[in-house]
């Protein structure tokens, strides 16, 4: 049985440290919002839904011990924690969605006592965690309808229980299909440079009893040409209104390859990952990270000193390459016209 990625107990947020996997299963105890922000920034907790849940509890921890008496002073303390958490991972939509929900609680209940505000914020954070668990189940059920017995599935990065508070998004679909008695085989990209596929997805699927084969990122095209892939199934960190979406770098490559080989390409994500304020993927901010992630492997340098490095964490896949977007609210097919794909759900 997989350990919980996030758990609230003893007035602390317990986070499974994903930077230690698959070597060790260790947990971080976050006692304040700085601990949570650091865990998000250092990718000890990752995956858009899990980041959102962590940020919600981080905001609560930011005011849990507040001694402020007035609402305005309390709000300043709340805003300080909110600002730091919002600057951790710019691409993940669920981070900002969760922070917005927590702020709405504060703004709509300003007439309450500070003690009551704290209680309501903790209640909201717990609700966000529970909702993520429930919607993962719904994503799994909706997406499993697209999986046939015997399908060979290619996935990229990690969109499983490690990336959420529940069974996962893309991998949740696989778990649900397996639970329905469908035999599936998964090919997992290693997902350079942080190797989330090799370290996390393979570990998680193995723990879940799923038939999984690890491949180098560059092998995907060969497998498609040899008709060894029936569908591609990935997660998403942010989805624009027209269906363009951001996911781990290398996802766009797979989408182009799948289109060229006539292979269905599916995206699984909670409805909250959709950013209705963005018309297209051109407006999605793409995070860039340190060059050491590319020049080093397990602390060992693998590239010459002084080499220039470009290390975007995500890329954007245009909606034209997407066959279905699987959400907790159903299946959607982006329109070739590139307008709001939610108006044309299937």
N, C-alpha and C positions, 0 to 999 in steps of 0.2 A: 504494500500500500504506500502511495506517495505521501511524503510529509506535506503539511500545509505550508503554502508559500507565505501567507500572512496570517497572523493570529493575534487577537487582542486579549491579553490576560494579565492579571496583576498590575493593572494600570500602566502597562507598557505595550508597545507594538513589537511583536516578535517577527522577524523577517528571516526567511531562509536565505543565507548568503550564497548567491548563485556564482560568485566568482570562485568559490571553493569546489564547486561541482566539476567533474564527477568524483573527485578524489575524496572529499569529506563532506558530510552533512552537518553543517554548523548554522547556528542561529545568532542573529544580532538582536540585542535588546535595545530598542530605541526609547529613551527616557525624555527626549525633548525634540523640538522641530529641527534643530541643527543635526541631530543624529539621523533623522529621516531624510533630510535634504542631502546629506552626505551619502547615504545608502542609495538614493536615486541617482545622484551625480556619478558615483563610482560604479553604477550598474550592478550593485549587490542585489537590488530588486529591479526588474526590468519587465518590459511588456506593457503596452499602453494601459490595459485595464488594471493591472497590479500597481502600476505607478499612480493611477488615480486613487485607488483605495489607500495606498500608503500616504499620499498627500493629504487626504481627508483626515486621517488619524494624526498626521504631522501637524496640521492646523490646530486640532484639538489640544495636542501636547504643547503647542505654542502658547495657549492661554489657560491650561489646566491649573497652573499654580499662580495665576494672576492675583495680585493683591489690590488691583485698581478698584476704586469705589464708584467712579462715574462711567457712564456708557462711552463717552468720548475718549477717555483715557484707555478704556478696555479696547475700543475699536483701533486705537493706535497700536496697541500691542498685537492685536489680531493681524493688522495690516503688515506689520513688520515680519511676522512669520509667513504670511501669504506671499509677500514679495520675494523672500528667499526661496521658497518652495517653487514659485512660478518660474524661476530662472534656472532650474536644474536641467530640464530636458525640453527644448522648445518645440519639437515636432509632435510629441505625444498629445493628441487631442484630449484624452481622458484626464490628463493632469489638470488642465484648465477647466474642464467640465466639472470635476470634483471640487476644485477650489471655488468655482462659481456657486455651486450648490451650498457649500458651507457659508459663503458670504451672504447668500440669500437668507439663510437662517438668522444671521446676526442682524441684517437690515430689517427683516420683517418682524422681529421680536424685540426691538430696541426698548420697548416699554417694560420688559421683564427685568427681574433682578439679575445681577451678574452671575449669581449662583445658578439661576434657572437657565441663563444663556449657555453656561458651560455644560449643563446637563443636556440641553437640546442639541448642542454641537456634537457631543459624544453619541447621542442617539442617531444623528444624521450620518456620522461616520460608520456606525454599525449597520445602518440601513444600506449605505452604499456597498459595503462588503457583502451583505446578504443578497442584494439585488444582483451583484456580479455573479455570485454563485448560481442564482436562479436563471439569469439570462444565458449563462454558458450552457445550461441544460437545454434551453430553448434553441440556441444556435445549433447544438448537437443534433437535436431532433429534426430541425428544419433542413440542415445540411445532409443528414444521413439519407434523405430521400433521393439525393443525387448520386449516391454511392451504390454501385452494383456489386454483387457477390463476385469475388475474384479480381476486383480492380487493383491495379498497380498505381500508387499515388506518389507523386513527387511533392515534397514540401521544402521550404526554405526558412532558415532561422528557427525560432521557437515560438509557437503560438499555442502552447499547451497549458497545463495546470500551473507550470512555473511562471507563466506570463499573466496569470489571472488569480482570482480568489477561488475559482471553481475548477471545472474539468478542462477549461481551455476553450479556444475558439476553433481554429483549424484542426488542432488535435482532438478537440472535443467532438468534432464531427466524426473523426476516425474512431474514437472510443465508443461513441454511440452506435455507429455502424457495426463495430465488432460485437457490441452487446446485443445487437439484433440478430446475431448469428452469421453475419457476412464475413467471409474470409478476405482480408485485404493485405496487401504488401506495401510497405512504405519505403521509398528511397529518400533519404535525408541529405541535403547539401551540407557540407561542413560549415559553410557560411563564414568566410573570412571577412574581417581580420580577427574578430573576437571569438569565432568558432562556436557560436551558440548552437548550431546544428550538431556538431560533433560532441560538444560537452554536455549540452542540455537536452536537445530533442532525442538523440539516440539513447541517452540515459533514461529519460522519462518513458519513452515508448517501450524500452526493454523492461523497465519496472512494471509497466502496464500489460505485459504479455503480448505486445504487438510485433509482428514480423517486420523488422526494420533492417535496411542496408545503408551504411554510410558511404557517400560518394564525395569526391572532390567537386567543387562548384563547376568546374569546366567539363565534367562528364555528362551533364544534363542533356546537352544537344545530341550526343551520341546515343543515349538511351532512347530519346524520342525517335531518332532516325531508325533505330532497330525495333521500334514498336514495343518498347518495354515499359512505356508510360501510358496510362489511360486518362489521367487527369492531373492537373496541378492544383494544389490547395494551399493557400497561404493566409496569413493574418494581415492586419493593417494597423498603422499607428494614427493615421488621420485620413479621412475620406472627404473629398470636396463634394459640393452639391451635384456636380455633373457626373460623379462616379470615378473621377481620377483619384488615385490613392497613393499615399506614401507608405512604404514598407522597407524592410531591411535592404541595404544596398545589394544589388544583384537580382532583385525581384523583377525589374523591368526586363533584364536579359531573358529571364524565363518566360515572361509574357510574350515577347517577340518570337522566341523559339516555339512556344506552344501554338501561336497563331500560324506560323509557317508550316507546322506539322499537323494542323487540324485537330489539336488536342484541347479539350475544354479547360478553361482557366477560371478558378473560383477563388473568391475572397471571403473570408469569414471574420466578422467583427461585430461587437455590440453596436446597437443603434446610436449609442452615445459617442461613438468614434466619428460619426458624421458631423462635419463642421458646416452647418448651413450658411455661415457667413462667407464662405469661400466659393466663388463661382467655378473655379477650376484648380487643378493641381499646380498651376503656375504661381498661385498665391500661398502655397504651403512652404513654410520656413524649414529649411533642411539643416539639421545639426551637423557640425564638423567636430571631430575629436582629435586627440593628440596623435602626433606622428609615430610615437613609440608603439602604438597598437599595430602599426604596419611594419615597422623596422625591427621589431622584437617579437619573439615567440617564447612564451614561458620564461621571460626575463633574459633570454639569450638573443643577442643581436644577430640578425640574418641579412642585413643590408649594409652597404658601405656607410661610413660616417659622413655626415653632411649632405646626404642625398635629400632632394626635395620630395615631399610627400603631400598628396591630396587625399584626405580621408573623410569623405562624406559618409554619414552613418546610414542614410536612407536615400532611395531614389523614388521618383514619381512615375507610376505606370498610367498612361492615358486610358480612359474608360473604354476606348474602342477595342482594347485587348481583353476586356473582362466579360466573361459569359454570364456569371451570376455573382451577386453580392449576397452572402448569407448573413442574416441578422437575426436577433431574437424576435423581431417583428415580421419575419418572413423572408422570402427570396425576391431579389430585385434584379432586373436586367437593365443596365445602363443603355440609354438611347444613343444612336449614332448622331443624333442632332446635338448632343452635348448639353442639354438643358438639365433641369432637376430630375434626376433619375427616379426619385421617390414618387413622382407622379405616374410612373408606369410600372408599378410592382406586379410581379407574377407569382 
